Amino acid sequence: MMTGFNTSNRLIALFCVLFAILVGLLGILLWQESRFPEPSEMDWVQNAVEISDIHEPIQPIPQHLDLNPDKIALGEKLFQEPRLSKTNTIACISCHNLKTGGTDGRTHRRQINGETVKLNTLTVFNSGFNYKMNWYGKFDSLEAQLDEAISNPNGMDSSWSEVLKTLGELPDYLQEFQEVYADGMTQANVKDAIATFERSLYTPNARFDRFLLGEENAISEEEKAGYQLFKDYGCVSCHQGKNVGGNLFQKFGIIGNYFADRGQITRTNFGRFNLTGNPDDCYVFRVPSLRNITLRSPYFHDGSAPTLEAAIAVMAQYQLGRQLSAEQIQRIVQFLETLTGEYRDQPL
């Protein structure tokens, strides 16, 4: 009787363990779905077999995104519209110039009053692949970031009521919104048009992407060696995925105190702490994408690295605890050069 009882208990225990494992796996799947949602209107048109065959931490950008072309055209017009700002002098493109890698090329971002904020401008290219926006990760979507851009005194210094009033006095915009949106010009539709255009700013067909997809000679042996160093030294632990970054937060100065050594610490250097107030978030920033990185100097949130070579040396020292040789740095630079893609079928 006792033996039968123990056997029964073992079976029940085994069942409970198996059930717990299944629940745990389901929880992981649900967590992944909720943490990395697919952006609206962004259906990846890419061969699933090709993608599944790529066993690398970096993934290629899809060749095509299914976005509404009429919304893109309207959003592009609004992206260049200075009348979105209070002074009619600042447009989205003022800080995110598509001819300079989607940034302004400055060390620090210029405000509407001509003064500067001690933060470097992040690129708008491939921003639709990011799961959080800005250096601190304040925004969950491009649309949410637009709310801040319009109302921020350091940005457009306006309001949606003023924007709608201004655009509503322009017959061309009224007609275009009526043609594209069933309910015409609304705050939500203005944001949707601009965000749709921003999502269209993806840059596929980089040489490295072609290499990932099987074109062995798309990159040189030196560039392959640079990628191997990039992986071996651990750079890829933060810079991975479609955007080679942009999908997690990290402290600047894991090994060594970068800010103490650099000096002149300002509030902007506190990073995500400015948003959360959590001491653990001090000096923590969203990891930037390395796509098209050669077009986007200067580097880091503070714009303190004028060249890629300087940026790599700092990252190696303060993030990895390594001192790299000039040759090793050059190999990594050569790899990073392969991440420059195309926009509208033209090389950047």
Secondary structure, DSSP 8 states (H G I E B T S, - for coil): -HHHHHHHHHHHHHHHHHHHHHHHHHHHHHHHHHHS---TT--B-S-HHHHHT--SSB----S-B---HHHHHHHHHHHT-GGGSTTS---HHHHSBGGGTTB---SSEE-TTS-EESS-----TTGGG-SSBTTTT-BSSHHHHHHHHHH-TTTT---HHHHHHHHHT-HHHHHHHHHH-TT-S-HHHHHHHHHHHHHT------HHHHHHTT-GGGS-HHHHHHHHHHHHTTGGGTS-BTTTS-S-EEES-SSS-HHHHH----GGGGBTHHHH--GGGTTEEE----TTGGGS-SBSTT--B-SHHHHHHHHIIIII-----HHHHHHHHHHHHTT--EETTEE-
